[in-house]
Amino acid sequence: MNKNLPLQKGETFDYQVRVSSRAQHVRLQISPRDGLLVVVPRYFDLALIPALLEKRHEWIEGHLRRLADMPRDRKPSLAPILPDVIELPALGESWRVRYSPMSTALVGIVSEAPGELIVYGAVHHQLVCRRVLVNWLRRRTREELCPWLAALAVEHGFVFGESVVRGQKTRWGSCSSKGTISLSYKLLFLERDWVRCVLTHELCHTVFMNHSADFRGLLNRLEPKCRQIDREMREAARMIPAWAENG
């Protein structure tokens, strides 16, 4: 649904609201394609949204004005906006990001407190900051999703070779004929039961390297809601913020 919120000097800006049955927190996403998108959990009181946006008013207004000031022919290639909050529904985590400029040509990232990331160094280089943040996503995937995959394998009696983390453009995961399971770090932005379905899907490929009726039967026995989740995930790519896209 489309809404608008007053700006200073009597102006307004438009935003879209999407209700997600899987969302646990309110998420704000800004992109050249969609503008401001507000993702809210089911049964969330929509009347609270204006107050929430008002708290982030300066951040939202600044980025939207940046979009508006770009020449029309350059907007599709606009550099993605760096996040000041990273929501990872797959892990139930929310991270506030702070950028600390330093007189160095390098960019690093550190967590000094729970739920807080500090990106430090030459933070004016947005592309480098993106790479640092994406590498952090890869690390969180190795720390959390790879062990989860291994635990599911033990639970259901699967055997696979190894797990690796990648940033596939069109796949959430894959399984090779040698039993290597590749997971996309972008899974972190999906709801937790969606991710479990993807992990189980790839484990089933260690038995059936196809999408045959036998494969579907095995997957449906382990994940009875998988067909419903498949339908819900058709628009899942839109949940990935532009800054987290590989390259």
Backbone bond lengths (Angstrom), bond angles and torsions (degrees), N, CA, C in turn:
res aa  C-N    CA-C-N  psi(-1)  N-CA   C-N-CA  omega(-1)  CA-C   N-CA-C  phi
1 M - - - 1.450 - - 1.516 108.60 -
2 N 1.326 117.32 145.23 1.447 122.60 -178.25 1.522 110.44 -97.43
3 K 1.329 115.91 138.19 1.461 122.54 179.94 1.515 107.93 -135.86
4 N 1.335 116.08 175.50 1.456 119.25 171.34 1.511 109.32 -144.20
5 L 1.336 115.46 154.93 1.460 122.18 -177.81 1.516 108.15 -131.64
6 P 1.337 117.87 133.59 1.470 120.27 -179.84 1.529 111.81 -63.66
7 L 1.326 115.05 141.78 1.457 121.79 171.87 1.526 108.47 -104.19
8 Q 1.302 115.97 -178.41 1.446 118.87 174.08 1.518 109.59 -65.64
9 K 1.316 117.20 159.06 1.464 124.40 178.72 1.522 111.77 63.43
10 G 1.330 117.44 25.07 1.453 120.49 173.97 1.505 115.55 79.36
11 E 1.354 118.90 3.50 1.453 121.25 179.13 1.526 110.11 -81.83
12 T 1.299 116.10 168.44 1.469 121.14 176.84 1.514 109.46 -134.47
13 F 1.336 116.51 160.24 1.457 119.39 168.93 1.515 108.44 -131.21
14 D 1.323 114.52 150.68 1.458 121.19 -178.27 1.521 109.92 -90.44
15 Y 1.314 115.79 150.26 1.457 120.59 172.96 1.519 108.62 -148.15
16 Q 1.310 115.48 157.65 1.460 121.86 178.91 1.521 109.62 -108.60
17 V 1.328 115.46 145.40 1.454 121.46 176.94 1.522 108.27 -115.50
18 R 1.338 116.00 129.96 1.460 120.30 174.79 1.526 108.56 -123.79
19 V 1.325 116.22 125.86 1.455 121.90 178.63 1.520 108.38 -91.74
20 S 1.326 116.05 124.36 1.463 121.85 -179.38 1.518 109.65 -116.64
21 S 1.313 116.08 126.53 1.462 120.30 178.96 1.526 111.38 -69.74
22 R 1.346 116.59 -15.06 1.462 120.63 -177.59 1.520 112.66 -101.13
23 A 1.319 117.58 -15.04 1.461 120.14 -177.04 1.528 110.44 -68.63
24 Q 1.308 115.71 141.38 1.462 121.79 176.66 1.520 112.15 -107.89
25 H 1.327 116.65 -18.35 1.461 121.31 -178.66 1.526 108.29 -137.90
26 V 1.317 116.11 162.64 1.460 121.69 172.72 1.527 108.37 -75.52
27 R 1.335 116.83 132.49 1.464 121.42 179.09 1.528 109.31 -123.94
28 L 1.324 116.54 138.88 1.461 122.55 175.09 1.515 108.85 -109.50
29 Q 1.325 116.11 130.57 1.455 120.90 177.48 1.528 108.33 -130.81
30 I 1.329 116.57 134.79 1.464 121.77 177.96 1.515 108.87 -125.41
31 S 1.325 116.04 129.20 1.460 120.08 178.93 1.521 108.96 -147.49
32 P 1.357 117.79 156.66 1.460 120.26 176.90 1.522 112.01 -59.60
33 R 1.334 117.10 -30.78 1.465 120.57 -177.05 1.528 112.31 -75.85
34 D 1.325 116.90 -46.28 1.466 120.64 -171.26 1.520 113.99 -108.01
35 G 1.337 118.78 -7.64 1.451 119.02 -173.46 1.520 109.47 68.87
36 L 1.331 116.35 -137.51 1.461 121.28 -179.87 1.524 109.66 -93.41
37 L 1.330 116.02 123.85 1.459 122.78 176.67 1.521 107.85 -117.86
38 V 1.332 115.96 128.10 1.461 122.39 178.31 1.526 107.73 -109.75
39 V 1.322 116.44 114.60 1.466 121.77 179.30 1.526 107.76 -99.97
40 V 1.328 116.83 124.54 1.468 120.93 -176.87 1.526 109.99 -126.22
41 P 1.338 117.03 152.20 1.470 120.20 176.75 1.529 111.02 -68.46
42 R 1.323 115.59 159.80 1.462 120.53 174.85 1.536 109.29 -61.36
43 Y 1.299 116.00 142.88 1.474 124.72 179.67 1.528 112.68 72.50
44 F 1.338 117.18 7.10 1.457 118.98 175.97 1.528 109.10 -68.84
45 D 1.310 116.84 138.73 1.465 121.55 -179.87 1.525 109.05 -73.36
46 L 1.325 116.53 106.37 1.462 120.58 -175.98 1.523 112.08 -64.43
47 A 1.317 116.76 -19.82 1.460 119.54 178.84 1.526 111.80 -66.89
48 L 1.340 117.23 -15.91 1.462 121.06 -179.97 1.525 112.91 -83.77
49 I 1.335 116.60 -13.93 1.463 119.63 -174.35 1.526 112.91 -60.88
50 P 1.339 120.30 -47.17 1.472 118.57 -179.56 1.528 113.42 -55.06
51 A 1.330 117.69 -40.01 1.466 120.24 179.35 1.525 110.91 -65.89
52 L 1.353 116.99 -38.81 1.462 120.44 178.37 1.526 110.80 -64.93
53 L 1.325 116.03 -41.68 1.457 119.65 179.97 1.525 111.59 -68.80
54 E 1.332 115.40 -33.00 1.457 118.95 179.05 1.526 111.13 -62.58
55 K 1.334 117.33 -34.69 1.463 121.07 178.83 1.529 111.14 -66.15
56 R 1.347 116.07 -30.38 1.475 120.83 179.70 1.529 110.70 -102.43
57 H 1.335 115.60 21.01 1.461 122.04 -170.50 1.520 112.76 -54.93
58 E 1.348 117.03 -49.93 1.462 119.88 -175.50 1.522 111.38 -64.79
59 W 1.335 116.41 -42.58 1.469 120.37 179.44 1.528 110.60 -62.45
60 I 1.325 117.15 -47.09 1.469 121.46 -178.85 1.520 110.55 -63.68
61 E 1.325 116.01 -48.82 1.456 119.89 -177.06 1.524 111.57 -61.60
62 G 1.332 116.38 -42.08 1.454 119.48 -179.03 1.518 112.22 -61.64
63 H 1.339 116.87 -44.18 1.465 119.75 -178.73 1.531 111.81 -72.49
64 L 1.324 117.66 -36.47 1.459 119.23 178.56 1.527 111.17 -67.86
65 R 1.323 115.84 -36.72 1.471 117.85 177.28 1.533 110.52 -67.84
66 R 1.316 116.07 -34.85 1.462 119.27 176.48 1.527 110.10 -61.38
67 L 1.336 116.82 -41.51 1.455 120.16 176.79 1.522 110.99 -63.33
68 A 1.332 116.39 -43.99 1.463 120.50 -176.51 1.519 112.16 -66.64
69 D 1.338 117.36 -31.11 1.468 121.17 -177.28 1.521 113.55 -79.79
70 M 1.331 117.00 -14.00 1.453 119.15 -179.59 1.521 110.63 -71.97
71 P 1.352 118.68 140.07 1.463 120.64 173.96 1.521 110.55 -55.72
72 R 1.316 115.96 143.49 1.463 120.44 -175.71 1.519 112.49 -55.11
73 D 1.343 117.35 -39.56 1.463 119.34 -176.17 1.526 112.50 -76.43
74 R 1.333 118.02 -6.48 1.458 120.14 179.60 1.521 112.43 -105.22
75 K 1.322 118.36 -11.25 1.455 120.35 -174.71 1.520 114.10 -59.67
76 P 1.353 119.91 -39.96 1.461 117.62 179.63 1.522 113.76 -61.15
77 S 1.355 117.59 -25.89 1.459 119.56 -178.51 1.525 112.08 -102.50
78 L 1.337 116.55 14.42 1.455 120.62 -179.65 1.523 111.01 -57.15
79 A 1.333 116.20 135.33 1.455 119.86 178.59 1.525 109.62 -62.00
80 P 1.319 117.83 133.83 1.464 120.68 -179.91 1.528 111.22 -58.36
81 I 1.312 116.12 145.37 1.452 122.03 -179.92 1.519 109.47 -76.64
82 L 1.327 116.24 129.35 1.451 120.02 178.18 1.529 109.67 -69.31
83 P 1.327 117.54 142.44 1.465 120.19 -175.03 1.524 112.19 -81.69
84 D 1.336 116.15 149.43 1.455 118.89 166.73 1.523 110.56 -107.28
85 V 1.337 115.90 -6.22 1.464 121.70 171.46 1.525 107.62 -141.02
86 I 1.314 117.65 135.16 1.463 123.09 176.28 1.522 108.20 -118.00
87 E 1.323 116.19 115.53 1.461 121.82 177.52 1.526 109.01 -99.17
88 L 1.334 116.59 126.17 1.460 121.91 179.11 1.528 108.93 -119.96
89 P 1.337 117.55 84.81 1.469 120.64 -177.30 1.520 113.63 -57.53
90 A 1.338 117.30 -33.18 1.467 119.87 -178.45 1.521 111.75 -59.80
91 L 1.331 116.50 -29.41 1.459 121.13 -178.41 1.521 112.45 -108.08
92 G 1.336 116.34 -3.83 1.455 119.72 -175.86 1.518 112.02 65.87
93 E 1.341 116.85 34.30 1.460 121.46 -175.50 1.524 111.30 -116.53
94 S 1.314 115.12 148.14 1.456 122.83 172.03 1.517 107.89 -131.48
95 W 1.336 116.93 125.10 1.459 122.57 -176.74 1.524 110.14 -119.19
96 R 1.316 116.36 126.17 1.461 120.92 173.49 1.527 107.61 -89.12
97 V 1.328 116.33 133.25 1.463 121.50 -175.39 1.526 109.41 -110.23
98 R 1.309 115.91 128.86 1.463 122.18 177.31 1.532 108.04 -119.45
99 Y 1.348 116.19 138.50 1.461 121.40 -177.95 1.534 108.50 -108.48
100 S 1.318 115.57 121.72 1.461 121.55 -175.48 1.524 110.09 -116.93
101 P 1.339 118.30 102.98 1.473 120.37 -179.29 1.515 111.77 -69.39
102 M 1.331 115.34 139.95 1.465 122.09 177.64 1.522 108.17 -140.53
103 S 1.320 116.63 156.89 1.468 121.34 -178.42 1.524 109.95 -81.80
104 T 1.306 115.21 76.16 1.454 122.65 177.91 1.517 108.24 -152.30
105 A 1.319 116.48 158.18 1.459 120.49 178.09 1.521 111.95 -88.36
106 L 1.335 117.09 -3.61 1.454 121.91 -176.35 1.518 111.05 -99.79
107 V 1.329 115.65 161.43 1.466 122.36 174.76 1.515 107.91 -129.10
108 G 1.303 116.68 131.16 1.456 121.63 178.06 1.511 111.03 -130.03
109 I 1.317 116.03 175.34 1.463 121.16 -179.78 1.530 108.10 -142.42
110 V 1.327 115.61 140.26 1.453 120.42 -178.71 1.528 108.53 -148.11
111 S 1.307 116.00 151.64 1.462 121.86 174.30 1.520 107.77 -116.70
112 E 1.333 116.20 112.21 1.457 121.12 -178.84 1.522 112.26 -100.52
113 A 1.333 116.87 -10.17 1.459 121.55 -179.99 1.521 108.17 -149.89
114 P 1.320 118.10 152.54 1.472 120.54 179.05 1.532 111.49 -56.90
115 G 1.328 115.17 131.12 1.458 120.06 177.04 1.514 114.58 75.77
116 E 1.325 118.18 13.62 1.459 120.55 -179.82 1.521 110.66 -131.99
117 L 1.328 115.68 131.53 1.460 122.33 175.25 1.519 109.12 -116.58
118 I 1.306 115.59 141.24 1.459 120.53 174.69 1.520 107.64 -119.49
119 V 1.319 116.09 118.04 1.460 122.29 173.02 1.528 105.86 -96.42
120 Y 1.331 117.21 120.95 1.459 120.34 -171.92 1.526 111.13 -127.72
121 G 1.299 114.54 157.92 1.457 119.98 178.45 1.514 111.72 111.60
122 A 1.331 116.05 -137.79 1.470 121.99 -178.76 1.531 109.40 -80.78
123 V 1.326 116.17 65.80 1.475 120.56 -172.07 1.526 112.71 -71.76
124 H 1.336 117.83 -6.95 1.465 119.13 175.73 1.525 110.98 -74.12
125 H 1.329 118.12 -13.67 1.462 121.34 175.95 1.532 108.50 -87.38
126 Q 1.314 116.61 92.57 1.454 120.79 -173.01 1.520 112.67 -62.67
127 L 1.326 117.51 -38.30 1.458 119.78 -178.55 1.528 110.77 -62.52
128 V 1.338 115.95 -41.03 1.457 119.42 178.90 1.526 110.58 -67.23
129 C 1.322 116.64 -39.12 1.473 120.24 176.65 1.526 110.66 -61.12
130 R 1.315 116.19 -40.38 1.462 119.77 177.65 1.523 110.72 -60.26
131 R 1.332 115.53 -45.23 1.469 119.42 -178.76 1.529 110.89 -61.74
132 V 1.325 115.81 -40.84 1.466 120.10 179.42 1.521 110.41 -63.92
133 L 1.333 117.17 -42.83 1.466 121.02 -179.82 1.528 111.15 -67.59
134 V 1.338 116.56 -39.58 1.469 119.34 178.49 1.523 110.34 -65.94
135 N 1.327 116.77 -39.41 1.469 119.04 176.44 1.523 111.15 -62.75
136 W 1.319 116.33 -35.37 1.469 119.91 175.53 1.528 110.60 -64.79
137 L 1.344 117.54 -39.67 1.469 121.08 175.96 1.530 111.12 -62.13
138 R 1.313 115.64 -41.50 1.465 119.41 177.69 1.541 110.31 -60.55
139 R 1.327 115.55 -42.34 1.462 119.13 -179.75 1.533 111.65 -65.10
140 R 1.333 117.02 -42.02 1.464 119.92 177.68 1.537 110.59 -63.09
141 T 1.336 116.78 -34.41 1.465 120.21 177.63 1.518 110.61 -65.85
142 R 1.336 116.31 -44.75 1.470 119.61 178.10 1.526 110.85 -63.64
143 E 1.322 116.98 -36.99 1.463 120.91 -177.00 1.520 112.99 -73.42
144 E 1.342 116.62 -31.83 1.466 119.80 -171.12 1.533 114.16 -115.47
145 L 1.327 117.56 -48.73 1.466 119.37 -174.26 1.528 112.26 -78.10
146 C 1.320 117.65 -36.99 1.468 118.99 178.89 1.536 111.79 -63.79
147 P 1.331 119.84 -44.46 1.465 119.38 174.26 1.526 112.48 -63.93
148 W 1.323 117.17 -35.22 1.473 120.73 177.08 1.523 109.66 -62.50
149 L 1.344 116.64 -43.79 1.457 121.25 177.32 1.527 110.16 -58.30
150 A 1.328 117.07 -45.54 1.466 121.48 -179.78 1.525 111.08 -63.07
151 A 1.331 116.87 -39.14 1.465 120.44 179.50 1.525 111.21 -66.52
152 L 1.339 117.00 -40.07 1.463 120.28 177.22 1.529 110.95 -64.98
153 A 1.335 116.40 -36.98 1.463 119.82 178.32 1.524 110.39 -61.97
154 V 1.319 116.99 -44.54 1.467 120.80 178.52 1.523 110.24 -64.50
155 E 1.330 116.52 -43.39 1.466 121.18 -177.97 1.522 111.81 -59.87
156 H 1.329 116.72 -40.14 1.468 120.47 -174.37 1.526 113.40 -103.98
157 G 1.327 117.72 1.72 1.458 120.05 175.83 1.514 115.49 80.01
158 F 1.339 117.85 26.89 1.461 121.22 177.07 1.534 110.28 -91.54
159 V 1.309 115.63 156.12 1.460 122.07 174.05 1.526 107.69 -128.96
160 F 1.342 116.26 128.00 1.467 119.02 176.27 1.526 108.39 -134.64
161 G 1.330 115.79 165.79 1.458 120.01 -174.76 1.516 112.83 -74.86
162 E 1.320 117.21 -68.13 1.457 122.37 -179.82 1.523 108.71 -152.53
163 S 1.314 116.17 166.69 1.463 121.06 175.90 1.523 108.86 -118.21
164 V 1.334 115.93 138.90 1.459 121.73 178.51 1.526 108.08 -130.12
165 V 1.312 115.75 158.03 1.466 121.76 -178.56 1.519 108.67 -112.43
166 R 1.314 115.34 130.07 1.459 121.73 179.51 1.518 109.55 -135.24
167 G 1.328 115.85 -175.57 1.462 121.06 178.85 1.509 110.71 -129.73
168 Q 1.331 116.15 53.27 1.460 120.99 -176.10 1.529 111.63 -54.17
169 K 1.319 115.30 143.64 1.456 120.75 -179.81 1.521 112.09 -73.64
170 T 1.319 116.99 -40.53 1.465 120.04 -170.78 1.520 113.62 -121.01
171 R 1.321 118.65 -1.37 1.458 120.78 -178.05 1.519 110.55 -123.86
172 W 1.323 114.79 143.25 1.463 120.25 174.04 1.525 110.54 -84.62
173 G 1.324 115.81 -24.07 1.450 120.31 179.38 1.511 110.17 -169.33
174 S 1.326 116.45 169.86 1.458 120.95 177.17 1.524 108.49 -158.29
175 C 1.331 115.53 161.90 1.459 121.51 179.22 1.524 108.28 -134.61
176 S 1.313 116.89 125.42 1.457 120.87 -179.45 1.520 110.69 -85.51
177 S 1.330 115.44 168.41 1.466 120.32 179.30 1.530 112.06 -65.98
178 K 1.339 117.08 -18.31 1.464 121.07 177.60 1.523 112.37 -90.15
179 G 1.347 115.97 2.18 1.455 119.59 177.77 1.515 114.71 86.14
180 T 1.336 116.94 16.18 1.466 120.00 175.36 1.521 108.80 -86.29
181 I 1.317 116.56 124.09 1.463 121.36 -179.39 1.525 108.92 -103.99
182 S 1.320 115.33 123.19 1.469 121.89 178.22 1.525 108.76 -101.19
183 L 1.310 116.06 132.10 1.459 122.01 178.52 1.523 109.77 -118.34
184 S 1.316 116.69 137.35 1.453 120.86 176.17 1.526 109.74 -82.99
185 Y 1.335 116.22 135.46 1.463 119.20 176.26 1.526 111.34 -64.36
186 K 1.332 117.12 -16.57 1.464 120.76 179.69 1.529 112.21 -69.51
187 L 1.328 116.28 -13.52 1.467 119.78 174.51 1.521 111.32 -58.80
188 L 1.319 117.33 -25.67 1.459 120.75 -178.38 1.520 112.35 -60.23
189 F 1.339 117.35 -24.44 1.457 121.23 -177.55 1.533 112.75 -88.52
190 L 1.327 116.93 -0.64 1.463 120.86 -179.70 1.523 110.81 -97.47
191 E 1.328 115.20 164.33 1.460 120.22 178.42 1.523 110.11 -68.37
192 R 1.321 116.31 151.71 1.452 121.20 -169.32 1.532 113.00 -61.96
193 D 1.333 118.27 -41.81 1.466 117.93 -178.74 1.528 111.65 -72.23
194 W 1.358 117.31 -24.48 1.459 119.66 172.65 1.523 109.48 -64.75
195 V 1.333 115.77 -44.08 1.462 120.23 -178.56 1.528 110.37 -64.17
196 R 1.322 116.96 -42.16 1.469 119.85 178.34 1.522 110.64 -59.16
197 C 1.328 117.02 -38.69 1.466 120.60 178.57 1.529 110.73 -65.04
198 V 1.338 117.56 -40.27 1.465 121.11 178.52 1.526 110.07 -64.65
199 L 1.328 116.97 -44.27 1.463 120.08 -179.98 1.523 111.10 -62.14
200 T 1.323 116.17 -43.55 1.467 120.08 179.62 1.523 110.15 -66.52
201 H 1.313 116.87 -38.33 1.467 122.36 176.93 1.531 110.20 -54.95
202 E 1.329 116.66 -49.39 1.469 119.97 -178.04 1.527 111.36 -68.41
203 L 1.320 117.75 -34.72 1.461 119.71 176.46 1.524 111.23 -64.77
204 C 1.316 117.02 -36.49 1.470 120.04 177.80 1.521 111.53 -64.19
205 H 1.338 116.57 -26.49 1.464 119.87 177.80 1.530 111.61 -71.20
206 T 1.305 119.00 -13.75 1.462 119.73 174.55 1.530 110.51 -72.79
207 V 1.327 115.96 -14.93 1.468 121.51 177.41 1.525 110.55 -103.66
208 F 1.324 116.56 -45.44 1.472 122.09 179.78 1.526 108.23 -124.55
209 M 1.333 117.00 112.47 1.463 121.49 -179.49 1.522 110.95 -86.28
210 N 1.310 115.33 47.92 1.458 121.17 -179.46 1.525 107.74 -161.51
211 H 1.318 116.52 -175.25 1.463 121.20 176.16 1.527 109.83 -116.33
212 S 1.309 114.51 44.73 1.463 121.22 -178.20 1.522 110.67 -72.06
213 A 1.321 115.29 175.34 1.459 120.95 177.07 1.528 110.61 -61.50
214 D 1.343 116.77 -35.64 1.470 119.90 178.19 1.529 110.53 -64.85
215 F 1.331 115.91 -42.19 1.462 119.94 177.57 1.520 110.46 -61.30
216 R 1.327 116.70 -48.50 1.461 121.13 -178.95 1.521 111.23 -62.10
217 G 1.308 115.44 -38.43 1.458 118.89 179.13 1.512 111.93 -63.21
218 L 1.346 116.37 -43.89 1.464 120.67 178.28 1.518 111.05 -63.57
219 L 1.320 116.80 -45.83 1.461 120.86 -178.76 1.523 111.04 -63.32
220 N 1.330 116.34 -42.92 1.465 119.73 -178.50 1.522 112.14 -67.69
221 R 1.312 117.61 -29.33 1.464 119.75 176.31 1.530 111.04 -68.69
222 L 1.323 115.17 -37.73 1.462 119.25 -178.52 1.524 112.52 -83.04
223 E 1.327 115.90 -32.57 1.462 121.80 -178.97 1.523 108.61 -131.27
224 P 1.331 118.12 82.25 1.470 120.92 -176.57 1.528 114.26 -58.25
225 K 1.342 117.80 -25.29 1.464 121.03 -178.61 1.531 112.38 -93.47
226 C 1.325 116.46 12.10 1.458 119.51 -173.22 1.538 112.53 -62.96
227 R 1.322 117.74 -38.77 1.471 119.79 179.80 1.520 110.56 -63.79
228 Q 1.319 116.66 -42.25 1.459 120.35 177.56 1.521 110.53 -63.79
229 I 1.326 116.29 -42.64 1.461 120.40 179.70 1.523 110.69 -65.02
230 D 1.329 117.38 -38.12 1.468 120.55 176.91 1.524 110.63 -56.44
231 R 1.335 116.47 -42.65 1.465 120.19 179.33 1.523 110.66 -66.37
232 E 1.320 116.04 -41.68 1.459 119.76 -178.82 1.524 111.82 -66.50
233 M 1.326 116.38 -28.21 1.459 120.31 -175.74 1.524 113.64 -84.37
234 R 1.315 118.57 1.29 1.463 119.60 -178.44 1.524 112.06 -61.66
235 E 1.306 117.20 -30.39 1.461 120.90 178.59 1.523 111.47 -105.48
236 A 1.334 117.07 16.69 1.465 120.41 -174.40 1.515 112.73 -62.96
237 A 1.322 117.96 -28.70 1.464 120.30 -178.15 1.528 111.83 -60.37
238 R 1.331 116.48 -25.89 1.459 120.07 -179.32 1.527 111.93 -73.15
239 M 1.327 117.10 -10.29 1.454 120.79 179.30 1.529 111.84 -84.02
240 I 1.332 116.56 -8.42 1.458 120.65 -178.58 1.525 109.21 -88.02
241 P 1.325 119.11 118.22 1.470 119.90 179.03 1.524 111.19 -64.28
242 A 1.321 115.48 149.96 1.465 120.63 -174.96 1.530 111.81 -59.19
243 W 1.320 118.35 -35.86 1.461 120.25 -176.40 1.526 111.98 -66.35
244 A 1.354 116.25 -23.51 1.461 120.21 -177.10 1.514 113.55 -88.72
245 E 1.321 117.82 -2.45 1.449 120.13 178.60 1.527 109.37 -70.70
246 N 1.305 116.41 135.56 1.465 120.96 -177.74 1.521 110.44 -65.39
247 G 1.324 116.76 125.13 1.459 120.45 178.35 1.510 113.44 79.16
